Amino acid sequence: MAESVKNEKIKNENQLVEKAKDDEASFEILYEHYFPKIYGFIFKRTGNKEATEDLVSSTFMKVFCNLSGFSPKKGSFSSWIYTIANNNLIDYYRKQGRKKESGMEGLENKPIESDSPEDEMQASYEATIVQKALGDLKEKYQRILHLKFYAELSNQEIAEVMGMSVNNSRVTIHRALKKFALIHKKYEK
């Protein structure tokens, strides 16, 4: 299927979701559209390829099995799928017994592409500082910053995923960013 046809179908997402309840081809379009987004969102939280693949599979299995219960009156499909992915992450960390998670684990070992060794060192240093600062935030702030900057959700979608009002999501994002900036400054010294 041509990319423009897929994009056109995604524009009518609510209709596509309705159709996907009975049509595998429509579900496949949703899957192909959301897979890279959900994969990236989860990978940035786990830093582990195997865990990410398991969590993404679980997320889409839950979406597929519960699609008949989805209603656009309760929120957007995007918010719904990110809520499922986020809940899977929470369950994963509960099972792991981990209290704090920055979601940047393993990134310091990823190759950084740049023009010079100095740039690579600076980028690696900055990634380490970001990781530490995120790890020092309380879980709610970590989650909301991941949804905002890694998943690139709107404040409305974040509010739906986190179960809060849009105003509350804005305030929480602002507070999380202020706290992150303070912690980040400490690590820069």
WOMODA-V247224 format. One record per residue. N is the residue number from 1. RES is the residue in three letters. PHI is phi in radians with two decimals (* if undefined). OMEGA is omega in degrees with one decimal (999 if undefined). Layout:
n | res | phi | omega
N | RES | PHI | OMEGA
N | RES | PHI | OMEGA
This chain:
n | res | phi | omega
1 | MET | * | -177.8
2 | ALA | -1.17 | -177.8
3 | GLU | -1.05 | -178.7
4 | SER | -1.13 | 177.6
5 | VAL | -1.17 | 177.8
6 | LYS | -1.08 | -179.6
7 | ASN | -1.09 | 178.3
8 | GLU | -1.10 | -179.7
9 | LYS | -1.18 | 179.0
10 | ILE | -1.19 | 178.5
11 | LYS | -1.04 | 177.6
12 | ASN | -1.73 | -170.9
13 | GLU | -1.02 | -179.6
14 | ASN | -1.06 | 177.5
15 | GLN | -1.16 | 179.9
16 | LEU | -1.12 | 178.6
17 | VAL | -1.11 | 177.9
18 | GLU | -1.03 | -179.4
19 | LYS | -1.16 | -178.0
20 | ALA | -1.15 | 178.4
21 | LYS | -1.09 | -179.1
22 | ASP | -2.18 | -172.1
23 | ASP | -2.28 | -178.2
24 | GLU | -1.10 | -179.4
25 | ALA | -1.11 | 178.1
26 | SER | -1.20 | 177.0
27 | PHE | -1.10 | 179.3
28 | GLU | -1.06 | 177.5
29 | ILE | -1.11 | 177.2
30 | LEU | -1.08 | 179.7
31 | TYR | -1.03 | -178.8
32 | GLU | -1.12 | 179.2
33 | HIS | -1.27 | -174.0
34 | TYR | -1.59 | -176.5
35 | PHE | -0.93 | -178.1
36 | PRO | -1.11 | -179.9
37 | LYS | -1.21 | -179.4
38 | ILE | -1.20 | 178.2
39 | TYR | -1.04 | 179.8
40 | GLY | -1.09 | 179.9
41 | PHE | -1.07 | -178.2
42 | ILE | -1.27 | -178.4
43 | PHE | -1.07 | 179.5
44 | LYS | -1.18 | 176.8
45 | ARG | -1.56 | -175.5
46 | THR | -1.76 | -175.6
47 | GLY | 1.18 | -175.5
48 | ASN | -2.22 | -175.6
49 | LYS | -1.09 | -178.3
50 | GLU | -1.10 | 179.7
51 | ALA | -1.09 | 179.4
52 | THR | -1.07 | -179.7
53 | GLU | -1.05 | 178.3
54 | ASP | -1.12 | -178.4
55 | LEU | -1.20 | 178.0
56 | VAL | -1.15 | 177.9
57 | SER | -1.04 | 179.4
58 | SER | -1.08 | 179.6
59 | THR | -1.06 | -177.6
60 | PHE | -1.23 | 175.3
61 | MET | -1.14 | 178.0
62 | LYS | -1.15 | 177.8
63 | VAL | -1.06 | -178.0
64 | PHE | -1.06 | -176.6
65 | CYS | -1.22 | -175.9
66 | ASN | -1.91 | -176.0
67 | LEU | -1.05 | -179.2
68 | SER | -1.10 | 179.4
69 | GLY | -1.56 | -180.0
70 | PHE | -1.27 | 176.3
71 | SER | -2.34 | 178.9
72 | PRO | -1.11 | 177.6
73 | LYS | -1.19 | -178.9
74 | LYS | -1.52 | -178.5
75 | GLY | 2.62 | -177.6
76 | SER | -1.31 | 176.4
77 | PHE | -1.09 | 179.0
78 | SER | -1.01 | 178.7
79 | SER | -1.10 | -178.4
80 | TRP | -1.11 | -177.8
81 | ILE | -1.20 | 176.9
82 | TYR | -1.20 | 176.4
83 | THR | -1.10 | 178.1
84 | ILE | -1.09 | 179.4
85 | ALA | -1.09 | 179.9
86 | ASN | -1.12 | 177.9
87 | ASN | -1.13 | 175.9
88 | ASN | -1.09 | 177.4
89 | LEU | -1.10 | 179.2
90 | ILE | -1.05 | 178.1
91 | ASP | -1.08 | 179.4
92 | TYR | -1.04 | -178.6
93 | TYR | -1.25 | 174.3
94 | ARG | -1.10 | 179.7
95 | LYS | -1.14 | 179.1
96 | GLN | -1.36 | -179.8
97 | GLY | 1.30 | -178.3
98 | ARG | -1.72 | -178.4
99 | LYS | -1.55 | -176.8
100 | LYS | -2.06 | -178.2
101 | GLU | -2.55 | 179.9
102 | SER | -1.47 | -178.9
103 | GLY | 1.43 | -178.9
104 | MET | -2.04 | -177.9
105 | GLU | -1.01 | 177.6
106 | GLY | 1.48 | -177.1
107 | LEU | -1.23 | 179.5
108 | GLU | -1.18 | 179.0
109 | ASN | -1.66 | 180.0
110 | LYS | -1.36 | 177.7
111 | PRO | -1.15 | 179.3
112 | ILE | -1.93 | -178.3
113 | GLU | -1.52 | 177.3
114 | SER | -2.77 | -176.8
115 | ASP | -1.51 | -175.7
116 | SER | -2.48 | 176.5
117 | PRO | -1.06 | 178.8
118 | GLU | -1.11 | 178.1
119 | ASP | -1.11 | 178.8
120 | GLU | -1.09 | 179.3
121 | MET | -1.10 | -179.5
122 | GLN | -1.12 | 179.6
123 | ALA | -1.14 | 178.5
124 | SER | -1.13 | 178.0
125 | TYR | -1.07 | -179.0
126 | GLU | -1.13 | 178.2
127 | ALA | -1.07 | 178.6
128 | THR | -1.15 | 178.8
129 | ILE | -1.12 | 178.9
130 | VAL | -1.06 | 179.3
131 | GLN | -1.02 | -178.7
132 | LYS | -1.12 | -179.1
133 | ALA | -1.12 | 177.9
134 | LEU | -1.11 | 180.0
135 | GLY | -1.12 | 179.7
136 | ASP | -1.48 | 178.2
137 | LEU | -1.35 | 174.6
138 | LYS | -1.21 | -172.9
139 | GLU | -0.93 | -178.8
140 | LYS | -1.05 | 179.1
141 | TYR | -1.21 | 176.6
142 | GLN | -1.04 | -177.8
143 | ARG | -1.05 | -175.6
144 | ILE | -1.21 | 177.2
145 | LEU | -1.22 | 175.6
146 | HIS | -1.11 | 179.4
147 | LEU | -1.12 | -177.6
148 | LYS | -1.30 | -170.1
149 | PHE | -1.78 | 178.8
150 | TYR | -1.62 | 179.0
151 | ALA | -1.44 | 178.5
152 | GLU | 1.00 | 177.8
153 | LEU | -1.46 | 175.6
154 | SER | -1.31 | 178.4
155 | ASN | -1.08 | 177.2
156 | GLN | -1.09 | -179.9
157 | GLU | -1.16 | 177.3
158 | ILE | -1.08 | 178.8
159 | ALA | -1.03 | 179.6
160 | GLU | -1.16 | -179.3
161 | VAL | -1.13 | -175.1
162 | MET | -1.52 | 179.6
163 | GLY | 1.22 | 179.7
164 | MET | -2.42 | 177.1
165 | SER | -1.32 | 178.9
166 | VAL | -1.10 | 178.1
167 | ASN | -1.06 | 179.3
168 | ASN | -1.12 | 178.8
169 | SER | -1.14 | 177.8
170 | ARG | -1.07 | -179.3
171 | VAL | -1.10 | -178.8
172 | THR | -1.14 | 177.3
173 | ILE | -1.07 | 179.9
174 | HIS | -1.06 | 179.6
175 | ARG | -1.13 | 179.5
176 | ALA | -1.11 | 179.2
177 | LEU | -1.17 | 177.4
178 | LYS | -1.10 | 179.6
179 | LYS | -1.14 | 178.3
180 | PHE | -1.05 | -179.0
181 | ALA | -1.08 | 178.6
182 | LEU | -1.11 | -179.9
183 | ILE | -1.17 | -179.2
184 | HIS | -1.05 | 179.0
185 | LYS | -1.08 | 179.4
186 | LYS | -1.06 | -178.2
187 | TYR | -1.31 | 179.2
188 | GLU | -1.23 | -175.7
189 | LYS | -1.25 | 999
